[in-house]
Amino acid sequence: MSDARPIWIRDPLAILADHAERGIVVKGGRIVELVPAGGVPVTADVAVFDAGEHVVLPGLINTHHHFYQTLTRALPAAMERELFPWLQALYPVWARLTPDALELGVTVAMSELLLSGCTTTTDHHYVFPAGLEDALDIEVAVAKRLGVRVLLTRGSMNLSQRDGGLPPDSVVQDEDTILDDSARVVAKHNQRGPDAMVQIALAPCSPFSVTTSLMRATADLADKLDVRLHTHLAETEDENEFCEQMYGCRPLDYLEQCGWLNARTWLAHGIFFNADEMKRLGNAKTTISHCACSNQLLASGCCPVCEMEEAGVGIGIGVDGSASNDGSNLMQEVRAAFLLQRARYGVTKVSHKDALRWATKGSAACIGRPELGEIAVGKAADLALFRLDELRFSGHGDPLAALVLCGAHRADRVMVAGQWAVIDGAIPGLDVADLIRRHSSAARAMQGG
Ligand SMILES: [Zn+2]
């Protein structure tokens, strides 16, 4: 780390940690000390950051996204459609994605996430039209530039309309190309260990846009390379029917047959599992990324989060792609998950602390990073600091609850691996107006306008 001097984040207005009333000390990218009420740091020679006007959270962790979709937000052709017809309207537009447009889409998505208090994000990139073979390399470069921690997934589709799948032929690749490139990006970019800033996972788009052969081969490759596995599952009722027709079984049975039902796998959505399937997921330690905004926008349904947790299934939070949210604001996603799940389960079962737990510790477990998502000694110095000086917070009682109940949407300071990635509500060096101008122009070109 460039700044060798420890930093005491002193006297926070509130902090999501026990025995840290006087703050925490970070050094070398880790949290090295919690300072209790009445105490002072044991660590010598600390620089002080006065957090007297900040609520301090562990950095939020986003477990599902499709960055390129920031280029197709609120697209009239896709609005008022459920998942399958929505996809069919968007695929031809996504087929026009170029390397320059992707770079802008990724920069916008990661910037939105960072500014909302997110310190670690996943991405699921599965659209590879000709010319976009370096999609993952482009994403890694942007992540390094912005200083955000990432788990990028090398997505895939090889079952196109020609073979009974949903996507057009122009956005799919063949199995050998997919597996070769998966091995390449893991070898080139995947870091290991608790301080890793860039990791790679493998992620067929869904079991219905890839062949059984590719599902199995991807699980084998993930096992061999020791990387994680991700896909969409149980997002809609349509999917159950599609699976019954195509494979004669339910989606989770199919997943198990393909060698995916294990602790390496995290799944986006998980709305339509029955009680027995939840138990099987819990026993297998397969986890779920809950995407509350996307599920509401596409009217897909509501993930049974409390029943999942009772069955031992870990829950994380994901904003999902910007064509079905259509924002990348993780703090707002926490509020959306809180409201949706509280409506389902009632006031005694779901609190603001549950929603914050899903987006921090829950999301960290979801992506296999137990060293993230918690303010404790030895954990990564990934933090999100919010001020409560906007109109929406005026008159609040509990500062932590106010973040969720009053609708916090913008972090004032964000620290990733001990380095400030957001200062005074801005990303140092990022010209937002210029980014919006270039990104909007790329989006218009892609949308054919
Ligand atoms: Zn998705």
Residues whose N, C-alpha, C, O or C-beta is under 5 A from the ligand:
A	BS01	ZN	D320 G321
